Amino acid sequence: MDKSHFKVRATYHDPCNYGRKAEEMFGHGYYEEGRWVMDQVFDDWVDMAPNRSLQYCCGGGGGTLLTPFNEERILYGRRKMEQAARTGAELLVVPCHSCHGQIKAMAKEVGLELEVKYLWEVVADALVIGEPEESD
């Protein structure tokens, strides 16, 4: 990984389904795995507070962007945007599709300059593929 690829501060969002819901259903929440990836990709990233099982829901659960629950989605989304803004990050990384769409929509809604990328996307961006070895 080329950590110099990203020249901005990043932060990481723990999706409810990957954390609390997985913990409840399967006995293991996926909290540390994403942070390990963040450590490999970024020199400058900061956790939100609170985080892991106490992370604020983004309001996008269940694909609420496509439901009539707009008021509720925006209520939770504003809280998430305040949490993200407190980190000083310019890039928010998230592994969940529903969270990605909601956070992008909310950043636009509240006028927050915040780039939103998937976890796999930052890995792809920072990945360095070496020259193939010559075979004899």
N, CA, C and O atoms as a GROMACS GRO file, in nm:
protein
  544
    1MET      N    1   0.084  -0.119   0.000
    1MET     CA    2   0.000   0.000   0.000
    1MET      C    3   0.089   0.125   0.000
    1MET      O    4   0.191   0.130   0.068
    2ASP      N    5   0.047   0.221  -0.076
    2ASP     CA    6   0.117   0.349  -0.080
    2ASP      C    7   0.042   0.448   0.008
    2ASP      O    8  -0.056   0.509  -0.034
    3LYS      N    9   0.089   0.462   0.131
    3LYS     CA   10   0.021   0.552   0.225
    3LYS      C   11   0.028   0.698   0.183
    3LYS      O   12  -0.050   0.780   0.232
    4SER      N   13   0.120   0.732   0.094
    4SER     CA   14   0.130   0.871   0.050
    4SER      C   15   0.023   0.907  -0.053
    4SER      O   16   0.011   1.023  -0.092
    5HIS      N   17  -0.055   0.810  -0.097
    5HIS     CA   18  -0.160   0.836  -0.196
    5HIS      C   19  -0.265   0.935  -0.143
    5HIS      O   20  -0.311   1.023  -0.215
    6PHE      N   21  -0.302   0.919  -0.017
    6PHE     CA   22  -0.403   1.007   0.044
    6PHE      C   23  -0.334   1.116   0.123
    6PHE      O   24  -0.260   1.089   0.218
    7LYS      N   25  -0.360   1.239   0.085
    7LYS     CA   26  -0.295   1.353   0.149
    7LYS      C   27  -0.391   1.428   0.241
    7LYS      O   28  -0.365   1.542   0.280
    8VAL      N   29  -0.501   1.364   0.276
    8VAL     CA   30  -0.602   1.424   0.363
    8VAL      C   31  -0.622   1.336   0.486
    8VAL      O   32  -0.586   1.219   0.486
    9ARG      N   33  -0.680   1.395   0.588
    9ARG     CA   34  -0.717   1.317   0.707
    9ARG      C   35  -0.845   1.239   0.676
    9ARG      O   36  -0.937   1.290   0.612
   10ALA      N   37  -0.847   1.115   0.722
   10ALA     CA   38  -0.963   1.028   0.700
   10ALA      C   39  -1.022   0.986   0.835
   10ALA      O   40  -0.956   0.996   0.939
   11THR      N   41  -1.145   0.939   0.831
   11THR     CA   42  -1.209   0.880   0.947
   11THR      C   43  -1.287   0.758   0.900
   11THR      O   44  -1.310   0.740   0.780
   12TYR      N   45  -1.328   0.675   0.994
   12TYR     CA   46  -1.391   0.547   0.964
   12TYR      C   47  -1.525   0.536   1.036
   12TYR      O   48  -1.536   0.571   1.153
   13HIS      N   49  -1.626   0.488   0.964
   13HIS     CA   50  -1.760   0.468   1.021
   13HIS      C   51  -1.785   0.320   1.041
   13HIS      O   52  -1.767   0.240   0.950
   14ASP      N   53  -1.828   0.282   1.162
   14ASP     CA   54  -1.868   0.145   1.193
   14ASP      C   55  -2.016   0.126   1.160
   14ASP      O   56  -2.101   0.179   1.231
   15PRO      N   57  -2.048   0.053   1.053
   15PRO     CA   58  -2.189   0.030   1.022
   15PRO      C   59  -2.257  -0.055   1.129
   15PRO      O   60  -2.196  -0.145   1.186
   16CYS      N   61  -2.383  -0.025   1.156
   16CYS     CA   62  -2.459  -0.101   1.255
   16CYS      C   63  -2.460  -0.250   1.223
   16CYS      O   64  -2.442  -0.333   1.311
   17ASN      N   65  -2.482  -0.284   1.095
   17ASN     CA   66  -2.490  -0.425   1.058
   17ASN      C   67  -2.359  -0.499   1.075
   17ASN      O   68  -2.359  -0.617   1.109
   18TYR      N   69  -2.247  -0.433   1.052
   18TYR     CA   70  -2.117  -0.498   1.064
   18TYR      C   71  -2.070  -0.505   1.209
   18TYR      O   72  -1.986  -0.587   1.244
   19GLY      N   73  -2.125  -0.419   1.291
   19GLY     CA   74  -2.083  -0.412   1.431
   19GLY      C   75  -2.185  -0.470   1.526
   19GLY      O   76  -2.183  -0.589   1.556
   20ARG      N   77  -2.275  -0.384   1.572
   20ARG     CA   78  -2.372  -0.426   1.675
   20ARG      C   79  -2.458  -0.544   1.630
   20ARG      O   80  -2.478  -0.639   1.705
   21LYS      N   81  -2.510  -0.538   1.508
   21LYS     CA   82  -2.599  -0.645   1.461
   21LYS      C   83  -2.523  -0.776   1.445
   21LYS      O   84  -2.575  -0.882   1.482
   22ALA      N   85  -2.402  -0.771   1.390
   22ALA     CA   86  -2.322  -0.893   1.376
   22ALA      C   87  -2.286  -0.951   1.512
   22ALA      O   88  -2.285  -1.072   1.531
   23GLU      N   89  -2.258  -0.862   1.607
   23GLU     CA   90  -2.225  -0.906   1.743
   23GLU      C   91  -2.345  -0.978   1.806
   23GLU      O   92  -2.331  -1.084   1.868
   24GLU      N   93  -2.462  -0.920   1.787
   24GLU     CA   94  -2.585  -0.978   1.842
   24GLU      C   95  -2.618  -1.113   1.776
   24GLU      O   96  -2.654  -1.209   1.844
   25MET      N   97  -2.605  -1.118   1.645
   25MET     CA   98  -2.647  -1.237   1.571
   25MET      C   99  -2.542  -1.349   1.570
   25MET      O  100  -2.575  -1.467   1.574
   26PHE      N  101  -2.414  -1.310   1.564
   26PHE     CA  102  -2.308  -1.408   1.542
   26PHE      C  103  -2.200  -1.410   1.649
   26PHE      O  104  -2.107  -1.491   1.643
   27GLY      N  105  -2.212  -1.320   1.747
   27GLY     CA  106  -2.115  -1.319   1.856
   27GLY      C  107  -1.985  -1.247   1.825
   27GLY      O  108  -1.893  -1.248   1.907
   28HIS      N  109  -1.975  -1.185   1.707
   28HIS     CA  110  -1.854  -1.111   1.672
   28HIS      C  111  -1.891  -0.990   1.587
   28HIS      O  112  -1.948  -1.003   1.479
   29GLY      N  113  -1.858  -0.872   1.638
   29GLY     CA  114  -1.876  -0.750   1.560
   29GLY      C  115  -1.748  -0.720   1.485
   29GLY      O  116  -1.638  -0.739   1.538
   30TYR      N  117  -1.760  -0.674   1.362
   30TYR     CA  118  -1.644  -0.644   1.279
   30TYR      C  119  -1.600  -0.500   1.300
   30TYR      O  120  -1.635  -0.411   1.222
   31TYR      N  121  -1.526  -0.478   1.406
   31TYR     CA  122  -1.476  -0.345   1.442
   31TYR      C  123  -1.329  -0.327   1.407
   31TYR      O  124  -1.290  -0.225   1.351
   32GLU      N  125  -1.248  -0.425   1.439
   32GLU     CA  126  -1.103  -0.410   1.425
   32GLU      C  127  -1.054  -0.433   1.283
   32GLU      O  128  -0.951  -0.378   1.244
   33GLU      N  129  -1.126  -0.512   1.205
   33GLU     CA  130  -1.083  -0.544   1.070
   33GLU      C  131  -1.070  -0.419   0.983
   33GLU      O  132  -0.970  -0.401   0.914
   34GLY      N  133  -1.172  -0.335   0.986
   34GLY     CA  134  -1.167  -0.210   0.907
   34GLY      C  135  -1.058  -0.117   0.955
   34GLY      O  136  -0.995  -0.048   0.874
   35ARG      N  137  -1.036  -0.113   1.085
   35ARG     CA  138  -0.930  -0.027   1.140
   35ARG      C  139  -0.791  -0.078   1.100
   35ARG      O  140  -0.700   0.001   1.077
   36TRP      N  141  -0.776  -0.209   1.090
   36TRP     CA  142  -0.650  -0.265   1.044
   36TRP      C  143  -0.624  -0.219   0.900
   36TRP      O  144  -0.512  -0.180   0.866
   37VAL      N  145  -0.727  -0.225   0.817
   37VAL     CA  146  -0.712  -0.179   0.679
   37VAL      C  147  -0.679  -0.030   0.676
   37VAL      O  148  -0.591   0.012   0.600
   38MET      N  149  -0.746   0.050   0.757
   38MET     CA  150  -0.718   0.194   0.762
   38MET      C  151  -0.572   0.219   0.798
   38MET      O  152  -0.508   0.307   0.740
   39ASP      N  153  -0.519   0.142   0.892
   39ASP     CA  154  -0.377   0.156   0.930
   39ASP      C  155  -0.283   0.125   0.813
   39ASP      O  156  -0.175   0.183   0.804
   40GLN      N  157  -0.323   0.036   0.724
   40GLN     CA  158  -0.240  -0.002   0.610
   40GLN      C  159  -0.244   0.104   0.500
   40GLN      O  160  -0.149   0.117   0.423
   41VAL      N  161  -0.353   0.178   0.491
   41VAL     CA  162  -0.377   0.269   0.380
   41VAL      C  163  -0.346   0.415   0.413
   41VAL      O  164  -0.304   0.491   0.325
   42PHE      N  165  -0.367   0.456   0.538
   42PHE     CA  166  -0.356   0.598   0.574
   42PHE      C  167  -0.247   0.624   0.677
   42PHE      O  168  -0.230   0.549   0.772
   43ASP      N  169  -0.175   0.733   0.656
   43ASP     CA  170  -0.085   0.785   0.759
   43ASP      C  171  -0.164   0.870   0.858
   43ASP      O  172  -0.131   0.876   0.977
   44ASP      N  173  -0.269   0.936   0.809
   44ASP     CA  174  -0.345   1.029   0.892
   44ASP      C  175  -0.492   0.990   0.890
   44ASP      O  176  -0.568   1.032   0.802
   45TRP      N  177  -0.531   0.909   0.988
   45TRP     CA  178  -0.673   0.881   1.005
   45TRP      C  179  -0.704   0.885   1.153
   45TRP      O  180  -0.620   0.855   1.237
   46VAL      N  181  -0.827   0.922   1.184
   46VAL     CA  182  -0.870   0.937   1.322
   46VAL      C  183  -1.005   0.869   1.340
   46VAL      O  184  -1.092   0.875   1.254
   47ASP      N  185  -1.020   0.804   1.454
   47ASP     CA  186  -1.147   0.740   1.486
   47ASP      C  187  -1.249   0.845   1.528
   47ASP      O  188  -1.213   0.948   1.586
   48MET      N  189  -1.373   0.819   1.499
   48MET     CA  190  -1.480   0.903   1.552
   48MET      C  191  -1.502   0.866   1.698
   48MET      O  192  -1.464   0.757   1.742
   49ALA      N  193  -1.562   0.957   1.770
   49ALA     CA  194  -1.595   0.929   1.910
   49ALA      C  195  -1.743   0.962   1.930
   49ALA      O  196  -1.786   1.073   1.898
   50PRO      N  197  -1.819   0.867   1.982
   50PRO     CA  198  -1.782   0.732   2.019
   50PRO      C  199  -1.765   0.645   1.894
   50PRO      O  200  -1.802   0.683   1.784
   51ASN      N  201  -1.707   0.526   1.916
   51ASN     CA  202  -1.684   0.436   1.803
   51ASN      C  203  -1.716   0.292   1.842
   51ASN      O  204  -1.763   0.264   1.952
   52ARG      N  205  -1.689   0.204   1.749
   52ARG     CA  206  -1.718   0.060   1.763
   52ARG      C  207  -1.866   0.040   1.800
   52ARG      O  208  -1.953   0.090   1.729
   53SER      N  209  -1.896  -0.030   1.906
   53SER     CA  210  -2.036  -0.061   1.938
   53SER      C  211  -2.116   0.063   1.980
   53SER      O  212  -2.239   0.059   1.984
   54LEU      N  213  -2.048   0.172   2.010
   54LEU     CA  214  -2.117   0.295   2.049
   54LEU      C  215  -2.126   0.398   1.936
   54LEU      O  216  -2.177   0.508   1.956
   55GLN      N  217  -2.076   0.362   1.819
   55GLN     CA  218  -2.079   0.451   1.702
   55GLN      C  219  -2.222   0.495   1.673
   55GLN      O  220  -2.316   0.416   1.689
   56TYR      N  221  -2.240   0.619   1.631
   56TYR     CA  222  -2.373   0.667   1.595
   56TYR      C  223  -2.417   0.603   1.464
   56TYR      O  224  -2.338   0.590   1.370
   57CYS      N  225  -2.541   0.564   1.459
   57CYS     CA  226  -2.601   0.515   1.334
   57CYS      C  227  -2.608   0.631   1.235
   57CYS      O  228  -2.634   0.745   1.274
   58CYS      N  229  -2.585   0.602   1.108
   58CYS     CA  230  -2.589   0.708   1.007
   58CYS      C  231  -2.732   0.740   0.964
   58CYS      O  232  -2.756   0.843   0.901
   59GLY      N  233  -2.827   0.652   0.997
   59GLY     CA  234  -2.965   0.672   0.956
   59GLY      C  235  -3.000   0.603   0.826
   59GLY      O  236  -3.112   0.614   0.778
   60GLY      N  237  -2.903   0.531   0.768
   60GLY     CA  238  -2.926   0.468   0.638
   60GLY      C  239  -2.965   0.322   0.644
   60GLY      O  240  -2.982   0.258   0.540
   61GLY      N  241  -2.980   0.267   0.764
   61GLY     CA  242  -3.011   0.125   0.778
   61GLY      C  243  -3.137   0.085   0.705
   61GLY      O  244  -3.236   0.158   0.702
   62GLY      N  245  -3.133  -0.032   0.645
   62GLY     CA  246  -3.249  -0.083   0.574
   62GLY      C  247  -3.276  -0.010   0.444
   62GLY      O  248  -3.385  -0.022   0.388
   63GLY      N  249  -3.178   0.067   0.396
   63GLY     CA  250  -3.196   0.139   0.270
   63GLY      C  251  -3.297   0.252   0.281
   63GLY      O  252  -3.378   0.272   0.190
   64THR      N  253  -3.292   0.327   0.391
   64THR     CA  254  -3.392   0.432   0.414
   64THR      C  255  -3.394   0.540   0.307
   64THR      O  256  -3.492   0.615   0.297
   65LEU      N  257  -3.289   0.550   0.225
   65LEU     CA  258  -3.293   0.647   0.116
   65LEU      C  259  -3.409   0.618   0.021
   65LEU      O  260  -3.457   0.708  -0.048
   66LEU      N  261  -3.452   0.493   0.019
   66LEU     CA  262  -3.558   0.452  -0.073
   66LEU      C  263  -3.693   0.434  -0.003
   66LEU      O  264  -3.785   0.376  -0.061
   67THR      N  265  -3.705   0.482   0.119
   67THR     CA  266  -3.829   0.466   0.195
   67THR      C  267  -3.892   0.604   0.220
   67THR      O  268  -3.829   0.706   0.194
   68PRO      N  269  -4.014   0.607   0.271
   68PRO     CA  270  -4.077   0.736   0.302
   68PRO      C  271  -4.034   0.794   0.437
   68PRO      O  272  -4.091   0.894   0.482
   69PHE      N  273  -3.934   0.734   0.504
   69PHE     CA  274  -3.894   0.780   0.637
   69PHE      C  275  -3.784   0.886   0.629
   69PHE      O  276  -3.680   0.875   0.693
   70ASN      N  277  -3.810   0.988   0.549
   70ASN     CA  278  -3.710   1.092   0.525
   70ASN      C  279  -3.677   1.172   0.650
   70ASN      O  280  -3.560   1.202   0.674
   71GLU      N  281  -3.777   1.209   0.729
   71GLU     CA  282  -3.751   1.286   0.852
   71GLU      C  283  -3.658   1.213   0.947
   71GLU      O  284  -3.564   1.271   1.000
   72GLU      N  285  -3.686   1.086   0.967
   72GLU     CA  286  -3.605   1.005   1.057
   72GLU      C  287  -3.463   0.989   1.004
   72GLU      O  288  -3.365   0.998   1.078
   73ARG      N  289  -3.452   0.964   0.873
   73ARG     CA  290  -3.322   0.948   0.808
   73ARG      C  291  -3.237   1.074   0.826
   73ARG      O  292  -3.118   1.066   0.855
   74ILE      N  293  -3.298   1.189   0.809
   74ILE     CA  294  -3.226   1.316   0.821
   74ILE      C  295  -3.191   1.344   0.967
   74ILE      O  296  -3.083   1.395   0.996
   75LEU      N  297  -3.280   1.311   1.059
   75LEU     CA  298  -3.252   1.331   1.202
   75LEU      C  299  -3.125   1.255   1.243
   75LEU      O  300  -3.033   1.314   1.301
   76TYR      N  301  -3.119   1.126   1.213
   76TYR     CA  302  -3.001   1.047   1.247
   76TYR      C  303  -2.880   1.091   1.166
   76TYR      O  304  -2.768   1.094   1.216
   77GLY      N  305  -2.904   1.124   1.041
   77GLY     CA  306  -2.795   1.166   0.953
   77GLY      C  307  -2.726   1.292   1.000
   77GLY      O  308  -2.603   1.303   0.989
   78ARG      N  309  -2.801   1.388   1.051
   78ARG     CA  310  -2.740   1.512   1.102
   78ARG      C  311  -2.647   1.482   1.220
   78ARG      O  312  -2.538   1.539   1.231
   79ARG      N  313  -2.690   1.394   1.306
   79ARG     CA  314  -2.606   1.355   1.421
   79ARG      C  315  -2.475   1.291   1.373
   79ARG      O  316  -2.369   1.319   1.428
   80LYS      N  317  -2.484   1.207   1.270
   80LYS     CA  318  -2.365   1.144   1.213
   80LYS      C  319  -2.274   1.248   1.150
   80LYS      O  320  -2.152   1.240   1.164
   81MET      N  321  -2.330   1.346   1.080
   81MET     CA  322  -2.249   1.450   1.016
   81MET      C  323  -2.176   1.536   1.120
   81MET      O  324  -2.062   1.577   1.099
   82GLU      N  325  -2.242   1.563   1.232
   82GLU     CA  326  -2.177   1.637   1.341
   82GLU      C  327  -2.061   1.555   1.397
   82GLU      O  328  -1.954   1.609   1.426
   83GLN      N  329  -2.083   1.425   1.413
   83GLN     CA  330  -1.978   1.337   1.465
   83GLN      C  331  -1.859   1.336   1.368
   83GLN      O  332  -1.744   1.346   1.412
   84ALA      N  333  -1.884   1.323   1.241
   84ALA     CA  334  -1.776   1.321   1.141
   84ALA      C  335  -1.703   1.454   1.137
   84ALA      O  336  -1.580   1.457   1.128
   85ALA      N  337  -1.776   1.564   1.143
   85ALA     CA  338  -1.715   1.697   1.137
   85ALA      C  339  -1.619   1.720   1.254
   85ALA      O  340  -1.516   1.786   1.237
   86ARG      N  341  -1.652   1.667   1.371
   86ARG     CA  342  -1.565   1.685   1.488
   86ARG      C  343  -1.426   1.623   1.470
   86ARG      O  344  -1.333   1.661   1.540
   87THR      N  345  -1.412   1.528   1.378
   87THR     CA  346  -1.281   1.464   1.356
   87THR      C  347  -1.187   1.551   1.276
   87THR      O  348  -1.065   1.531   1.280
   88GLY      N  349  -1.240   1.648   1.202
   88GLY     CA  350  -1.158   1.728   1.112
   88GLY      C  351  -1.120   1.655   0.985
   88GLY      O  352  -1.036   1.702   0.908
   89ALA      N  353  -1.181   1.540   0.960
   89ALA     CA  354  -1.149   1.460   0.842
   89ALA      C  355  -1.214   1.518   0.717
   89ALA      O  356  -1.322   1.577   0.722
   90GLU      N  357  -1.146   1.500   0.605
   90GLU     CA  358  -1.199   1.539   0.475
   90GLU      C  359  -1.250   1.419   0.397
   90GLU      O  360  -1.314   1.434   0.293
   91LEU      N  361  -1.220   1.299   0.449
   91LEU     CA  362  -1.258   1.175   0.383
   91LEU      C  363  -1.316   1.079   0.487
   91LEU      O  364  -1.253   1.053   0.590
   92LEU      N  365  -1.435   1.028   0.460
   92LEU     CA  366  -1.497   0.930   0.549
   92LEU      C  367  -1.501   0.796   0.475
   92LEU      O  368  -1.550   0.788   0.362
   93VAL      N  369  -1.450   0.692   0.540
   93VAL     CA  370  -1.443   0.559   0.481
   93VAL      C  371  -1.546   0.470   0.548
   93VAL      O  372  -1.559   0.469   0.671
   94VAL      N  373  -1.619   0.395   0.466
   94VAL     CA  374  -1.726   0.310   0.517
   94VAL      C  375  -1.733   0.181   0.434
   94VAL      O  376  -1.720   0.186   0.311
   95PRO      N  377  -1.753   0.067   0.499
   95PRO     CA  378  -1.761  -0.057   0.423
   95PRO      C  379  -1.902  -0.095   0.376
   95PRO      O  380  -1.916  -0.189   0.297
   96CYS      N  381  -2.004  -0.026   0.420
   96CYS     CA  382  -2.143  -0.065   0.395
   96CYS      C  383  -2.207   0.020   0.285
   96CYS      O  384  -2.192   0.142   0.282
   97HIS      N  385  -2.278  -0.047   0.194
   97HIS     CA  386  -2.341   0.022   0.081
   97HIS      C  387  -2.451   0.118   0.128
   97HIS      O  388  -2.458   0.231   0.080
   98SER      N  389  -2.536   0.075   0.220
   98SER     CA  390  -2.643   0.163   0.269
   98SER      C  391  -2.587   0.287   0.339
   98SER      O  392  -2.635   0.398   0.319
   99CYS      N  393  -2.485   0.265   0.423
   99CYS     CA  394  -2.423   0.378   0.493
   99CYS      C  395  -2.357   0.473   0.394
   99CYS      O  396  -2.365   0.595   0.410
  100HIS      N  397  -2.292   0.418   0.293
  100HIS     CA  398  -2.223   0.500   0.192
  100HIS      C  399  -2.322   0.596   0.126
  100HIS      O  400  -2.296   0.716   0.119
  101GLY      N  401  -2.433   0.544   0.079
  101GLY     CA  402  -2.533   0.629   0.014
  101GLY      C  403  -2.591   0.733   0.107
  101GLY      O  404  -2.606   0.849   0.069
  102GLN      N  405  -2.624   0.693   0.228
  102GLN     CA  406  -2.681   0.784   0.327
  102GLN      C  407  -2.583   0.895   0.365
  102GLN      O  408  -2.620   1.012   0.370
  103ILE      N  409  -2.458   0.858   0.391
  103ILE     CA  410  -2.359   0.957   0.435
  103ILE      C  411  -2.330   1.056   0.323
  103ILE      O  412  -2.317   1.176   0.348
  104LYS      N  413  -2.320   1.008   0.199
  104LYS     CA  414  -2.301   1.099   0.085
  104LYS      C  415  -2.418   1.196   0.073
  104LYS      O  416  -2.399   1.316   0.053
  105ALA      N  417  -2.539   1.143   0.085
  105ALA     CA  418  -2.658   1.228   0.074
  105ALA      C  419  -2.663   1.329   0.187
  105ALA      O  420  -2.698   1.445   0.164
  106MET      N  421  -2.628   1.288   0.307
  106MET     CA  422  -2.634   1.378   0.422
  106MET      C  423  -2.525   1.484   0.416
  106MET      O  424  -2.550   1.599   0.455
  107ALA      N  425  -2.407   1.450   0.370
  107ALA     CA  426  -2.301   1.550   0.356
  107ALA      C  427  -2.348   1.662   0.264
  107ALA      O  428  -2.326   1.780   0.291
  108LYS      N  429  -2.413   1.623   0.154
  108LYS     CA  430  -2.469   1.723   0.061
  108LYS      C  431  -2.582   1.802   0.128
  108LYS      O  432  -2.590   1.924   0.114
  109GLU      N  433  -2.668   1.731   0.200
  109GLU     CA  434  -2.783   1.794   0.268
  109GLU      C  435  -2.739   1.904   0.365
  109GLU      O  436  -2.800   2.011   0.370
  110VAL      N  437  -2.634   1.878   0.442
  110VAL     CA  438  -2.590   1.975   0.544
  110VAL      C  439  -2.477   2.065   0.496
  110VAL      O  440  -2.431   2.152   0.571
  111GLY      N  441  -2.431   2.044   0.372
  111GLY     CA  442  -2.325   2.129   0.317
  111GLY      C  443  -2.187   2.100   0.376
  111GLY      O  444  -2.105   2.190   0.388
  112LEU      N  445  -2.163   1.975   0.413
  112LEU     CA  446  -2.033   1.937   0.470
  112LEU      C  447  -1.942   1.889   0.358
  112LEU      O  448  -1.975   1.797   0.284
  113GLU      N  449  -1.826   1.954   0.346
  113GLU     CA  450  -1.725   1.913   0.246
  113GLU      C  451  -1.662   1.784   0.296
  113GLU      O  452  -1.566   1.787   0.373
  114LEU      N  453  -1.714   1.671   0.252
  114LEU     CA  454  -1.668   1.542   0.300
  114LEU      C  455  -1.675   1.441   0.185
  114LEU      O  456  -1.783   1.412   0.134
  115GLU      N  457  -1.560   1.390   0.146
  115GLU     CA  458  -1.557   1.284   0.046
  115GLU      C  459  -1.591   1.153   0.116
  115GLU      O  460  -1.546   1.130   0.228
  116VAL      N  461  -1.668   1.068   0.051
  116VAL     CA  462  -1.709   0.940   0.109
  116VAL      C  463  -1.662   0.830   0.014
  116VAL      O  464  -1.693   0.830  -0.105
  117LYS      N  465  -1.588   0.735   0.070
  117LYS     CA  466  -1.538   0.623  -0.010
  117LYS      C  467  -1.564   0.492   0.063
  117LYS      O  468  -1.572   0.486   0.186
  118TYR      N  469  -1.578   0.387  -0.017
  118TYR     CA  470  -1.588   0.253   0.038
  118TYR      C  471  -1.450   0.208   0.089
  118TYR      O  472  -1.347   0.255   0.042
  119LEU      N  473  -1.451   0.116   0.184
  119LEU     CA  474  -1.326   0.060   0.235
  119LEU      C  475  -1.248  -0.008   0.122
  119LEU      O  476  -1.126   0.011   0.112
  120TRP      N  477  -1.315  -0.086   0.038
  120TRP     CA  478  -1.246  -0.152  -0.073
  120TRP      C  479  -1.188  -0.050  -0.170
  120TRP      O  480  -1.084  -0.076  -0.232
  121GLU      N  481  -1.254   0.064  -0.183
  121GLU     CA  482  -1.212   0.167  -0.278
  121GLU      C  483  -1.080   0.231  -0.237
  121GLU      O  484  -0.994   0.258  -0.321
  122VAL      N  485  -1.063   0.257  -0.106
  122VAL     CA  486  -0.937   0.317  -0.062
  122VAL      C  487  -0.823   0.217  -0.074
  122VAL      O  488  -0.708   0.255  -0.100
  123VAL      N  489  -0.854   0.088  -0.055
  123VAL     CA  490  -0.751  -0.015  -0.076
  123VAL      C  491  -0.710  -0.015  -0.223
  123VAL      O  492  -0.591  -0.015  -0.254
  124ALA      N  493  -0.807  -0.013  -0.313
  124ALA     CA  494  -0.776  -0.013  -0.456
  124ALA      C  495  -0.696   0.112  -0.495
  124ALA      O  496  -0.604   0.103  -0.577
  125ASP      N  497  -0.730   0.226  -0.438
  125ASP     CA  498  -0.659   0.350  -0.469
  125ASP      C  499  -0.514   0.348  -0.423
  125ASP      O  500  -0.426   0.400  -0.492
  126ALA      N  501  -0.489   0.288  -0.308
  126ALA     CA  502  -0.354   0.289  -0.250
  126ALA      C  503  -0.270   0.168  -0.288
  126ALA      O  504  -0.151   0.163  -0.258
  127LEU      N  505  -0.331   0.071  -0.354
  127LEU     CA  506  -0.262  -0.052  -0.388
  127LEU      C  507  -0.150  -0.026  -0.489
  127LEU      O  508  -0.169   0.042  -0.590
  128VAL      N  509  -0.034  -0.079  -0.459
  128VAL     CA  510   0.081  -0.069  -0.550
  128VAL      C  511   0.105  -0.208  -0.608
  128VAL      O  512   0.129  -0.305  -0.536
  129ILE      N  513   0.099  -0.213  -0.737
  129ILE     CA  514   0.125  -0.340  -0.803
  129ILE      C  515   0.263  -0.330  -0.866
  129ILE      O  516   0.288  -0.245  -0.952
  130GLY      N  517   0.351  -0.417  -0.821
  130GLY     CA  518   0.489  -0.413  -0.868
  130GLY      C  519   0.503  -0.464  -1.010
  130GLY      O  520   0.411  -0.519  -1.070
  131GLU      N  521   0.621  -0.442  -1.062
  131GLU     CA  522   0.653  -0.492  -1.195
  131GLU      C  523   0.658  -0.645  -1.189
  131GLU      O  524   0.708  -0.702  -1.092
  132PRO      N  525   0.607  -0.710  -1.291
  132PRO     CA  526   0.614  -0.857  -1.290
  132PRO      C  527   0.759  -0.903  -1.298
  132PRO      O  528   0.842  -0.844  -1.368
  133GLU      N  529   0.787  -1.010  -1.227
  133GLU     CA  530   0.922  -1.067  -1.230
  133GLU      C  531   0.942  -1.136  -1.364
  133GLU      O  532   0.852  -1.201  -1.418
  134GLU      N  533   1.063  -1.119  -1.417
  134GLU     CA  534   1.093  -1.185  -1.544
  134GLU      C  535   1.120  -1.331  -1.517
  134GLU      O  536   1.190  -1.368  -1.423
  135SER      N  537   1.063  -1.414  -1.603
  135SER     CA  538   1.087  -1.558  -1.588
  135SER      C  539   1.203  -1.599  -1.677
  135SER      O  540   1.226  -1.541  -1.783
  136ASP      N  541   1.275  -1.699  -1.633
  136ASP     CA  542   1.392  -1.745  -1.712
  136ASP      C  543   1.352  -1.834  -1.824
  136ASP      O  544   1.437  -1.881  -1.899
   0.00000   0.00000   0.00000
